[in-house]
Amino acid sequence: SFQDSPDMEGNSPPHNKTASESELSATAAELLHDYMMTLRTKLSSQEIQQFAMLLHEYRNGASIHEFCINLRQLYGDSRKFLLLGK
C-alpha cells in the first residue's frame, strides 16, 4: 500500500505515526455525517435532493471541478461558507 512505500531516501515510514485505514474511514464517515447534518439545517428538501444528485454524478465520473462549480451554484453567495465544511 502507499503508506508502506519507502520515502525518497529509501526509508520506510514508522507505522505508529500513520492512522490505520479503518481509523481514516471512521473519521471520514464522521465528517460526512456532520456535514450532512449541517446541510439539513441550511438547505431545503429540494436542495438536498439536488445535492444528492450532484454527489451521485460525481461518484459516477463527473469531475471534481464540475462538482464544486455545481455546489457553488446550489449554495449561492449566502451559503458559500458550506464549501469550507464549517
C-alpha positions in Angstrom: 0.0 0.0 0.0 1.0 3.6 -0.3 1.9 4.0 3.4 4.2 1.0 3.1 6.3 2.5 0.3 9.7 3.9 1.1 10.3 7.6 1.1 12.7 9.4 -1.2 15.7 8.2 0.8 14.6 4.6 0.8 13.4 4.6 4.4 10.1 3.1 5.4 7.8 5.4 7.4 7.2 4.5 11.0 3.8 2.7 11.3 2.9 4.1 14.7 2.5 7.6 13.2 0.2 6.6 10.4 -3.6 6.4 11.0 -5.0 3.0 10.0 -7.3 2.8 7.1 -10.2 1.9 9.4 -9.5 5.0 11.6 -9.4 7.2 8.4 -12.6 5.6 7.2 -14.3 6.2 10.5 -13.1 9.8 10.6 -14.3 10.4 7.0 -17.7 8.8 7.8 -18.0 11.0 10.9 -17.1 14.2 8.9 -19.5 13.3 6.2 -22.3 12.7 8.8 -21.6 16.0 10.4 -21.6 17.8 7.1 -24.9 16.2 6.1 -26.4 17.2 9.4 -25.3 20.8 8.7 -26.8 20.7 5.2 -30.1 19.6 6.7 -30.3 22.8 8.6 -29.1 25.0 5.7 -30.8 23.6 2.6 -34.4 22.9 1.7 -35.5 19.4 1.0 -35.4 20.1 -2.8 -31.9 21.5 -2.4 -30.8 18.4 -0.5 -32.2 16.3 -3.4 -30.1 18.4 -5.8 -27.1 17.9 -3.6 -27.7 14.1 -3.7 -28.0 14.2 -7.5 -24.7 16.1 -7.8 -22.9 13.7 -5.4 -24.3 10.8 -7.4 -23.0 12.3 -10.7 -19.6 13.0 -9.1 -19.3 9.4 -7.9 -20.2 8.2 -11.4 -17.4 10.1 -13.0 -18.1 13.8 -13.1 -15.0 15.9 -12.4 -14.4 17.4 -9.0 -14.2 20.8 -10.8 -17.7 20.3 -12.2 -19.0 19.1 -8.8 -17.6 22.1 -7.0 -19.0 24.6 -9.6 -22.4 23.0 -9.3 -22.2 23.0 -5.4 -21.3 26.7 -5.5 -24.3 27.5 -7.7 -26.6 25.4 -5.4 -25.3 27.1 -2.2 -25.3 30.6 -3.6 -23.4 33.6 -2.1 -25.2 33.4 1.3 -24.2 29.8 1.9 -20.8 29.5 0.1 -19.3 29.0 3.6 -20.7 25.4 3.4 -17.9 24.7 0.8 -15.4 25.1 3.7 -17.2 22.5 5.7 -17.6 24.8 8.7 
